[in-house]
Amino acid sequence: MEAKNNQLKQHTARLSVVSNTLLVVLKLVVGVFTGAVSIISEAAHSAVDLIAALVAYVAVKKSSQPPDSQHAYGHGKIENLSAAFEAVLIVMAALWIVYESVQKINSPHIPEYLEYGLLIMAISMIVNYWVSSKLYDVAKSTGSHALEADALHLRADIWTSAGVFIGLVIIRMTGLYWLDPIIAIAVALVVFKAGFSMTMKSVYELTDVSLPEEEAAAIRDIVKTHPAVMAFHQLRTRRSGSNRQIDMHLVLQKDMNLAKAHAVCDEIEAKIKSQFSPCDVVIHLEPCDYLDGFSTCPAECSENCKFE
């Protein structure tokens, strides 16, 4: 299953690289031909998407490699690093667009042949919608942060392309050519917001923030409902790329034989993995009289120690 997911991620990442390459070339040619800075800013935006797609492709390929002597926990963090790198690229692209737009305001230029710009913006929206939907579906099914970041880039590109399209229509109908750099600045703001959001998410992942509360609650429910479990504590969770890493201390009856205790752990791990795959689950076993709160074993544990 994991090998199939890795192959699917790599195939989808390649699709993003191809589509972004075509859009960058088309937008740049049309932008230079028409002289519209808003279209050129969109070409820059797509160029960032292309770099992000390349980074995502390398990341999902590298992160799928099995653990080795230097990376005992695998290579999942490479996906998180790639998302952080993509976020920096987005912010830099936004600043460049603002700079170019201000230059155009100071030195106005009347764009020409805007019908070509309208056509390329329409093509861009259609292509990016299809590719980003594919990326989101695969990212959701495989838990890939690199593909999710790439999809976010393309979704932002859809909205900015739509804004440029509407702006070009207004310019063509009214002759208000000063709107061209203003539209480009609006594009930059959208791009910057996407970059900032991605930066914050990448920081959380790289600093081992815990899994969302709804996922932690689901894990607790799985453990609580097992009839052999008397208590558990020190539940810790984090993500490494698409892989969730979970560990906990599990309290069982002190007289339970090793084979039975091992079977209990296997059952809990299997249930967690069936809901949150791919993931690694590590369980530390403790006898019931090891915890404060058990006077005799087995006995009802006090409310503060029975379950986390």
PyMOL commands that set and color helices and strands:
alter all, ss='L'
color gray80, all
select helices_A, chain A and resi 2-34+37-63+77-106+114-142+145-174+179-206+213-224+258-276+288-290+303-306
alter helices_A, ss='H'
color red, helices_A
select strands_A, chain A and resi 231-240+243-252+279-287
alter strands_A, ss='S'
color yellow, strands_A
deselect
rebuild
show_as cartoon
